[in-house]
Amino acid sequence: MELNSTIIGLSGSSGSGKTLTCQKLVRALRAGGFQCCGFVSPAVFVGTDKTAIKVQWLENDTERLLMTPLTEESQLVVGRWQIHLDAFEWINRNLADLKGCQAFFCDEIGPLEVVQGKGWIKALEIVDERKYELNVITFRPSLRDYFRQRFPDLVVYDLDNQGDDEKAIRDVINLFGIG
């Protein structure tokens, strides 16, 4: 376990900017010469309609389709979305082969992992190991107590509060002496 490892939680409801804040953090860290690894899950929009969710592997910025709207054939479902299991398998393979980096991102951990023990379980294990200087996880407010209990030193930014996204970015920039 690395003693100088920081865990940041970005908590917020759907559309609060968790993924966007992760993407801004990745850009700021990369601009400061830091290597980022893990994944983010950006939404795909057509106009103002969310039509899909992708998952992006940060080591090489490749993407896969993660969720699309439900169909009659949907097997694994979260809300109005069907989950593409091959994307979870792809990320889990990448997590098993993860190279060293300074900042690990896991966007987003939800009931699939916490309640059902499926999805990106390996990502939680990686954060448990504390081998990266910075660990960023995103989650919904309903899981805040779970994450505070699992990671007692977790620093949580509530992105449903105006300005917490920018505060998180400033704090990380200051933590790493970027800028």
C-alpha positions, 0 to 999 in steps of 0.5 A: 500500500502506498502511503501517499495515495489519495482517493477522490470520489466524484459523487453526483446524480445523472448529468451532474458532470462526473465524467466531464470532471474526470475528463478535465482532470485527465487533461490537466494531469496529462498537461502536467506530465502525469500518466493517467490510466483506467477508464471514463464512460462518456455519454453519446448525444444526438442533439440533446438526446443521450443515445449511448454510453461509451467506455474509454480506456485512458492508456491509449484512448480507445473506446467501446460501446458500453450501453445502448437503449433497451431492446426486446432482446436485452439481457443485462439491463440498468434502468433504460439501458442494455449493457454490452458485456463485451465492453465490461470484459474488455475493461476487465482484461485491461485492468488485469494487465494495467501498467504503472501510472500516477492517476487511476480513474474509474468512471463509474462504479454503481449497483452492478459492482457494489450490490451484484458483484458484477461489472468492474470489480477489479477496479475496486480492488485496484483502488483498495491496493492504493498503488497509484498516487491518485485514485478517482472514482465516480458514483451516485449519491445513493452509494456515498455511505458505501464508499465512505465506509470502504475508503475512510480517507476518501475525499468526496466532491458532490457534483450536484453542488455548484462549483464542486467540479471546479474545486475538485480540479483545483485541488488536484492541480494543487496536490500535484503542483501543476500549473 
